[in-house]
Amino acid sequence: MYKSLLEQEYIAYQEMCYQVRVEAEDRTYALITLNSRKIYIGVPIATAKPDEEGVENKEVLILPSFSGVRDEKKLL
C-alpha cells in the first residue's frame, strides 16, 4: 500500500510539473533592472495607469521568478 501511495504521489507531482511548464510557456515575462543593478524576472501582474499629464508612472507589480545582481562593469 505504501508503495502504491508513493507512486500516486510521484505521478501527481509529474502532472503538476508539466502543468507549470505549460502555463509558463504561455506567459510573458518581464526583466526589470533597478538603479542599484538588482534585477528581477517575473510575470507582470499589474501596472499603474499613467496620470492625466502623461507623465510615466514607474510602478509595476510582478510575481518574481528569479532575482540577481548585474556585474558592475559588464552589466551582465
MODELLER restraints for C-alpha pairs under 7 A, 6 or more apart:
rsr = mdl.restraints
at = mdl.atoms
rsr.add(forms.Gaussian(group=physical.xy_distance, feature=features.Distance(at['CA:28:A'], at['CA:43:A']), mean=6.27, stdev=0.5))
rsr.add(forms.Gaussian(group=physical.xy_distance, feature=features.Distance(at['CA:29:A'], at['CA:41:A']), mean=6.66, stdev=0.5))
rsr.add(forms.Gaussian(group=physical.xy_distance, feature=features.Distance(at['CA:29:A'], at['CA:42:A']), mean=5.25, stdev=0.5))
rsr.add(forms.Gaussian(group=physical.xy_distance, feature=features.Distance(at['CA:29:A'], at['CA:43:A']), mean=4.74, stdev=0.5))
rsr.add(forms.Gaussian(group=physical.xy_distance, feature=features.Distance(at['CA:29:A'], at['CA:44:A']), mean=6.71, stdev=0.5))
rsr.add(forms.Gaussian(group=physical.xy_distance, feature=features.Distance(at['CA:30:A'], at['CA:41:A']), mean=5.57, stdev=0.5))
rsr.add(forms.Gaussian(group=physical.xy_distance, feature=features.Distance(at['CA:30:A'], at['CA:42:A']), mean=5.53, stdev=0.5))
rsr.add(forms.Gaussian(group=physical.xy_distance, feature=features.Distance(at['CA:30:A'], at['CA:43:A']), mean=6.14, stdev=0.5))
rsr.add(forms.Gaussian(group=physical.xy_distance, feature=features.Distance(at['CA:30:A'], at['CA:44:A']), mean=6.45, stdev=0.5))
rsr.add(forms.Gaussian(group=physical.xy_distance, feature=features.Distance(at['CA:31:A'], at['CA:39:A']), mean=6.96, stdev=0.5))
rsr.add(forms.Gaussian(group=physical.xy_distance, feature=features.Distance(at['CA:31:A'], at['CA:40:A']), mean=5.78, stdev=0.5))
rsr.add(forms.Gaussian(group=physical.xy_distance, feature=features.Distance(at['CA:31:A'], at['CA:41:A']), mean=4.52, stdev=0.5))
rsr.add(forms.Gaussian(group=physical.xy_distance, feature=features.Distance(at['CA:31:A'], at['CA:42:A']), mean=6.85, stdev=0.5))
rsr.add(forms.Gaussian(group=physical.xy_distance, feature=features.Distance(at['CA:32:A'], at['CA:39:A']), mean=5.53, stdev=0.5))
rsr.add(forms.Gaussian(group=physical.xy_distance, feature=features.Distance(at['CA:32:A'], at['CA:40:A']), mean=5.25, stdev=0.5))
rsr.add(forms.Gaussian(group=physical.xy_distance, feature=features.Distance(at['CA:32:A'], at['CA:41:A']), mean=6.43, stdev=0.5))
rsr.add(forms.Gaussian(group=physical.xy_distance, feature=features.Distance(at['CA:33:A'], at['CA:39:A']), mean=4.46, stdev=0.5))
rsr.add(forms.Gaussian(group=physical.xy_distance, feature=features.Distance(at['CA:33:A'], at['CA:40:A']), mean=6.68, stdev=0.5))
rsr.add(forms.Gaussian(group=physical.xy_distance, feature=features.Distance(at['CA:37:A'], at['CA:69:A']), mean=5.54, stdev=0.5))
rsr.add(forms.Gaussian(group=physical.xy_distance, feature=features.Distance(at['CA:37:A'], at['CA:70:A']), mean=5.24, stdev=0.5))
rsr.add(forms.Gaussian(group=physical.xy_distance, feature=features.Distance(at['CA:38:A'], at['CA:68:A']), mean=5.80, stdev=0.5))
rsr.add(forms.Gaussian(group=physical.xy_distance, feature=features.Distance(at['CA:38:A'], at['CA:69:A']), mean=4.37, stdev=0.5))
rsr.add(forms.Gaussian(group=physical.xy_distance, feature=features.Distance(at['CA:38:A'], at['CA:70:A']), mean=6.36, stdev=0.5))
rsr.add(forms.Gaussian(group=physical.xy_distance, feature=features.Distance(at['CA:39:A'], at['CA:67:A']), mean=5.47, stdev=0.5))
rsr.add(forms.Gaussian(group=physical.xy_distance, feature=features.Distance(at['CA:39:A'], at['CA:68:A']), mean=5.28, stdev=0.5))
rsr.add(forms.Gaussian(group=physical.xy_distance, feature=features.Distance(at['CA:39:A'], at['CA:69:A']), mean=5.71, stdev=0.5))
rsr.add(forms.Gaussian(group=physical.xy_distance, feature=features.Distance(at['CA:39:A'], at['CA:70:A']), mean=7.00, stdev=0.5))
rsr.add(forms.Gaussian(group=physical.xy_distance, feature=features.Distance(at['CA:40:A'], at['CA:64:A']), mean=6.30, stdev=0.5))
rsr.add(forms.Gaussian(group=physical.xy_distance, feature=features.Distance(at['CA:40:A'], at['CA:66:A']), mean=5.90, stdev=0.5))
rsr.add(forms.Gaussian(group=physical.xy_distance, feature=features.Distance(at['CA:40:A'], at['CA:67:A']), mean=4.45, stdev=0.5))
rsr.add(forms.Gaussian(group=physical.xy_distance, feature=features.Distance(at['CA:40:A'], at['CA:68:A']), mean=6.75, stdev=0.5))
rsr.add(forms.Gaussian(group=physical.xy_distance, feature=features.Distance(at['CA:41:A'], at['CA:64:A']), mean=5.67, stdev=0.5))
rsr.add(forms.Gaussian(group=physical.xy_distance, feature=features.Distance(at['CA:41:A'], at['CA:65:A']), mean=5.77, stdev=0.5))
rsr.add(forms.Gaussian(group=physical.xy_distance, feature=features.Distance(at['CA:41:A'], at['CA:66:A']), mean=5.16, stdev=0.5))
rsr.add(forms.Gaussian(group=physical.xy_distance, feature=features.Distance(at['CA:41:A'], at['CA:67:A']), mean=6.21, stdev=0.5))
rsr.add(forms.Gaussian(group=physical.xy_distance, feature=features.Distance(at['CA:42:A'], at['CA:62:A']), mean=5.71, stdev=0.5))
rsr.add(forms.Gaussian(group=physical.xy_distance, feature=features.Distance(at['CA:42:A'], at['CA:63:A']), mean=5.23, stdev=0.5))
rsr.add(forms.Gaussian(group=physical.xy_distance, feature=features.Distance(at['CA:42:A'], at['CA:64:A']), mean=4.05, stdev=0.5))
rsr.add(forms.Gaussian(group=physical.xy_distance, feature=features.Distance(at['CA:42:A'], at['CA:65:A']), mean=4.84, stdev=0.5))
rsr.add(forms.Gaussian(group=physical.xy_distance, feature=features.Distance(at['CA:42:A'], at['CA:66:A']), mean=6.71, stdev=0.5))
rsr.add(forms.Gaussian(group=physical.xy_distance, feature=features.Distance(at['CA:43:A'], at['CA:62:A']), mean=5.31, stdev=0.5))
rsr.add(forms.Gaussian(group=physical.xy_distance, feature=features.Distance(at['CA:43:A'], at['CA:63:A']), mean=5.14, stdev=0.5))
rsr.add(forms.Gaussian(group=physical.xy_distance, feature=features.Distance(at['CA:43:A'], at['CA:64:A']), mean=6.53, stdev=0.5))
rsr.add(forms.Gaussian(group=physical.xy_distance, feature=features.Distance(at['CA:44:A'], at['CA:61:A']), mean=6.05, stdev=0.5))
rsr.add(forms.Gaussian(group=physical.xy_distance, feature=features.Distance(at['CA:44:A'], at['CA:62:A']), mean=4.25, stdev=0.5))
rsr.add(forms.Gaussian(group=physical.xy_distance, feature=features.Distance(at['CA:44:A'], at['CA:63:A']), mean=6.39, stdev=0.5))
rsr.add(forms.Gaussian(group=physical.xy_distance, feature=features.Distance(at['CA:45:A'], at['CA:61:A']), mean=5.43, stdev=0.5))
rsr.add(forms.Gaussian(group=physical.xy_distance, feature=features.Distance(at['CA:45:A'], at['CA:62:A']), mean=5.07, stdev=0.5))
rsr.add(forms.Gaussian(group=physical.xy_distance, feature=features.Distance(at['CA:45:A'], at['CA:63:A']), mean=6.51, stdev=0.5))
rsr.add(forms.Gaussian(group=physical.xy_distance, feature=features.Distance(at['CA:46:A'], at['CA:60:A']), mean=6.00, stdev=0.5))
rsr.add(forms.Gaussian(group=physical.xy_distance, feature=features.Distance(at['CA:46:A'], at['CA:61:A']), mean=5.10, stdev=0.5))
rsr.add(forms.Gaussian(group=physical.xy_distance, feature=features.Distance(at['CA:47:A'], at['CA:59:A']), mean=6.11, stdev=0.5))
rsr.add(forms.Gaussian(group=physical.xy_distance, feature=features.Distance(at['CA:47:A'], at['CA:60:A']), mean=4.45, stdev=0.5))
rsr.add(forms.Gaussian(group=physical.xy_distance, feature=features.Distance(at['CA:47:A'], at['CA:61:A']), mean=6.14, stdev=0.5))
rsr.add(forms.Gaussian(group=physical.xy_distance, feature=features.Distance(at['CA:48:A'], at['CA:57:A']), mean=6.48, stdev=0.5))
rsr.add(forms.Gaussian(group=physical.xy_distance, feature=features.Distance(at['CA:48:A'], at['CA:59:A']), mean=5.71, stdev=0.5))
rsr.add(forms.Gaussian(group=physical.xy_distance, feature=features.Distance(at['CA:48:A'], at['CA:60:A']), mean=6.42, stdev=0.5))
rsr.add(forms.Gaussian(group=physical.xy_distance, feature=features.Distance(at['CA:49:A'], at['CA:57:A']), mean=6.84, stdev=0.5))
rsr.add(forms.Gaussian(group=physical.xy_distance, feature=features.Distance(at['CA:50:A'], at['CA:56:A']), mean=5.57, stdev=0.5))
rsr.add(forms.Gaussian(group=physical.xy_distance, feature=features.Distance(at['CA:50:A'], at['CA:57:A']), mean=5.25, stdev=0.5))
rsr.add(forms.Gaussian(group=physical.xy_distance, feature=features.Distance(at['CA:70:A'], at['CA:76:A']), mean=5.22, stdev=0.5))
